[in-house]
Amino acid sequence: MIAHIQGRLVEKTPTEVIIDCNGVGYHINISLHTFSLLPDSENLKLFTFLQIKEDAHTLYGFVEKQERELFKLLLSVSGVGASTARTMLSSLAPSQIIQAIAANDVATIQSMKGIGAKTAQRIILDLKEKVLKVYNLDEVSLVQNNTNKDEALSALEVLGFVKKSAEKVIDKIVKDTPNASVEDLIKQALKNL
């Protein structure tokens, strides 16, 4: 198994990079999340996962170890292939996917391209215990977090803000400050809406 590759970044697109490592060019598939974290320097290190199938050996790369581990967890779910897992990691940040799984948030998982209701439920059912254990999360704090988020959203709706735009702003605030109170969420959202 190839654990990581370090070398000179030769080419990059939002879905793949080519890294020259001692004269050998490695073609590595990446998510949009990894693409957004790629440094501007030529020297690059990516944590990798090699998927071996009958017809292909495909290399996937990640800037963060957490993203690689989540990718491997997603692959362990029946019905989730590498392209679906990569699409999920391109749609949301790993921390958001982890939070959604831990909080039984089927709607967030299902909102990603290629994920239906049954697959979303299977992902949560198969991975919730692993995610809570691996990422050391507490279900009580997740429920509290969701309650604060929901209360802040309903308050913003009462104030006349559109739910979709308010939800995007609140989600970003919750991601940046996970333990924010309802009042803090509303105050910060009002500054950004």
Secondary structure as a PSIPRED ss2 file (coil, helix, strand):
# PSIPRED VFORMAT (PSIPRED V4.0)

   1 M C   1.000  0.000  0.000
   2 I C   1.000  0.000  0.000
   3 A C   1.000  0.000  0.000
   4 H E   0.000  0.000  1.000
   5 I E   0.000  0.000  1.000
   6 Q E   0.000  0.000  1.000
   7 G E   0.000  0.000  1.000
   8 R E   0.000  0.000  1.000
   9 L E   0.000  0.000  1.000
  10 V E   0.000  0.000  1.000
  11 E E   0.000  0.000  1.000
  12 K E   0.000  0.000  1.000
  13 T C   1.000  0.000  0.000
  14 P C   1.000  0.000  0.000
  15 T C   1.000  0.000  0.000
  16 E E   0.000  0.000  1.000
  17 V E   0.000  0.000  1.000
  18 I E   0.000  0.000  1.000
  19 I E   0.000  0.000  1.000
  20 D E   0.000  0.000  1.000
  21 C E   0.000  0.000  1.000
  22 N C   1.000  0.000  0.000
  23 G C   1.000  0.000  0.000
  24 V E   0.000  0.000  1.000
  25 G E   0.000  0.000  1.000
  26 Y E   0.000  0.000  1.000
  27 H E   0.000  0.000  1.000
  28 I E   0.000  0.000  1.000
  29 N E   0.000  0.000  1.000
  30 I C   1.000  0.000  0.000
  31 S C   1.000  0.000  0.000
  32 L H   0.000  1.000  0.000
  33 H H   0.000  1.000  0.000
  34 T H   0.000  1.000  0.000
  35 F H   0.000  1.000  0.000
  36 S H   0.000  1.000  0.000
  37 L H   0.000  1.000  0.000
  38 L C   1.000  0.000  0.000
  39 P C   1.000  0.000  0.000
  40 D C   1.000  0.000  0.000
  41 S C   1.000  0.000  0.000
  42 E C   1.000  0.000  0.000
  43 N E   0.000  0.000  1.000
  44 L E   0.000  0.000  1.000
  45 K E   0.000  0.000  1.000
  46 L E   0.000  0.000  1.000
  47 F E   0.000  0.000  1.000
  48 T E   0.000  0.000  1.000
  49 F E   0.000  0.000  1.000
  50 L E   0.000  0.000  1.000
  51 Q E   0.000  0.000  1.000
  52 I E   0.000  0.000  1.000
  53 K C   1.000  0.000  0.000
  54 E C   1.000  0.000  0.000
  55 D C   1.000  0.000  0.000
  56 A C   1.000  0.000  0.000
  57 H E   0.000  0.000  1.000
  58 T E   0.000  0.000  1.000
  59 L E   0.000  0.000  1.000
  60 Y E   0.000  0.000  1.000
  61 G E   0.000  0.000  1.000
  62 F E   0.000  0.000  1.000
  63 V C   1.000  0.000  0.000
  64 E C   1.000  0.000  0.000
  65 K H   0.000  1.000  0.000
  66 Q H   0.000  1.000  0.000
  67 E H   0.000  1.000  0.000
  68 R H   0.000  1.000  0.000
  69 E H   0.000  1.000  0.000
  70 L H   0.000  1.000  0.000
  71 F H   0.000  1.000  0.000
  72 K H   0.000  1.000  0.000
  73 L H   0.000  1.000  0.000
  74 L H   0.000  1.000  0.000
  75 L H   0.000  1.000  0.000
  76 S C   1.000  0.000  0.000
  77 V C   1.000  0.000  0.000
  78 S C   1.000  0.000  0.000
  79 G C   1.000  0.000  0.000
  80 V C   1.000  0.000  0.000
  81 G C   1.000  0.000  0.000
  82 A H   0.000  1.000  0.000
  83 S H   0.000  1.000  0.000
  84 T H   0.000  1.000  0.000
  85 A H   0.000  1.000  0.000
  86 R H   0.000  1.000  0.000
  87 T H   0.000  1.000  0.000
  88 M H   0.000  1.000  0.000
  89 L H   0.000  1.000  0.000
  90 S H   0.000  1.000  0.000
  91 S H   0.000  1.000  0.000
  92 L C   1.000  0.000  0.000
  93 A C   1.000  0.000  0.000
  94 P H   0.000  1.000  0.000
  95 S H   0.000  1.000  0.000
  96 Q H   0.000  1.000  0.000
  97 I H   0.000  1.000  0.000
  98 I H   0.000  1.000  0.000
  99 Q H   0.000  1.000  0.000
 100 A H   0.000  1.000  0.000
 101 I H   0.000  1.000  0.000
 102 A H   0.000  1.000  0.000
 103 A C   1.000  0.000  0.000
 104 N C   1.000  0.000  0.000
 105 D C   1.000  0.000  0.000
 106 V H   0.000  1.000  0.000
 107 A H   0.000  1.000  0.000
 108 T H   0.000  1.000  0.000
 109 I H   0.000  1.000  0.000
 110 Q H   0.000  1.000  0.000
 111 S C   1.000  0.000  0.000
 112 M C   1.000  0.000  0.000
 113 K C   1.000  0.000  0.000
 114 G C   1.000  0.000  0.000
 115 I C   1.000  0.000  0.000
 116 G C   1.000  0.000  0.000
 117 A H   0.000  1.000  0.000
 118 K H   0.000  1.000  0.000
 119 T H   0.000  1.000  0.000
 120 A H   0.000  1.000  0.000
 121 Q H   0.000  1.000  0.000
 122 R H   0.000  1.000  0.000
 123 I H   0.000  1.000  0.000
 124 I H   0.000  1.000  0.000
 125 L H   0.000  1.000  0.000
 126 D H   0.000  1.000  0.000
 127 L H   0.000  1.000  0.000
 128 K H   0.000  1.000  0.000
 129 E H   0.000  1.000  0.000
 130 K H   0.000  1.000  0.000
 131 V H   0.000  1.000  0.000
 132 L H   0.000  1.000  0.000
 133 K H   0.000  1.000  0.000
 134 V H   0.000  1.000  0.000
 135 Y C   1.000  0.000  0.000
 136 N C   1.000  0.000  0.000
 137 L C   1.000  0.000  0.000
 138 D C   1.000  0.000  0.000
 139 E H   0.000  1.000  0.000
 140 V H   0.000  1.000  0.000
 141 S H   0.000  1.000  0.000
 142 L H   0.000  1.000  0.000
 143 V H   0.000  1.000  0.000
 144 Q H   0.000  1.000  0.000
 145 N H   0.000  1.000  0.000
 146 N H   0.000  1.000  0.000
 147 T H   0.000  1.000  0.000
 148 N H   0.000  1.000  0.000
 149 K H   0.000  1.000  0.000
 150 D H   0.000  1.000  0.000
 151 E H   0.000  1.000  0.000
 152 A H   0.000  1.000  0.000
 153 L H   0.000  1.000  0.000
 154 S H   0.000  1.000  0.000
 155 A H   0.000  1.000  0.000
 156 L H   0.000  1.000  0.000
 157 E H   0.000  1.000  0.000
 158 V H   0.000  1.000  0.000
 159 L C   1.000  0.000  0.000
 160 G C   1.000  0.000  0.000
 161 F C   1.000  0.000  0.000
 162 V C   1.000  0.000  0.000
 163 K H   0.000  1.000  0.000
 164 K H   0.000  1.000  0.000
 165 S H   0.000  1.000  0.000
 166 A H   0.000  1.000  0.000
 167 E H   0.000  1.000  0.000
 168 K H   0.000  1.000  0.000
 169 V H   0.000  1.000  0.000
 170 I H   0.000  1.000  0.000
 171 D H   0.000  1.000  0.000
 172 K H   0.000  1.000  0.000
 173 I H   0.000  1.000  0.000
 174 V H   0.000  1.000  0.000
 175 K H   0.000  1.000  0.000
 176 D H   0.000  1.000  0.000
 177 T C   1.000  0.000  0.000
 178 P C   1.000  0.000  0.000
 179 N C   1.000  0.000  0.000
 180 A C   1.000  0.000  0.000
 181 S C   1.000  0.000  0.000
 182 V H   0.000  1.000  0.000
 183 E H   0.000  1.000  0.000
 184 D H   0.000  1.000  0.000
 185 L H   0.000  1.000  0.000
 186 I H   0.000  1.000  0.000
 187 K H   0.000  1.000  0.000
 188 Q H   0.000  1.000  0.000
 189 A H   0.000  1.000  0.000
 190 L H   0.000  1.000  0.000
 191 K H   0.000  1.000  0.000
 192 N H   0.000  1.000  0.000
 193 L C   1.000  0.000  0.000
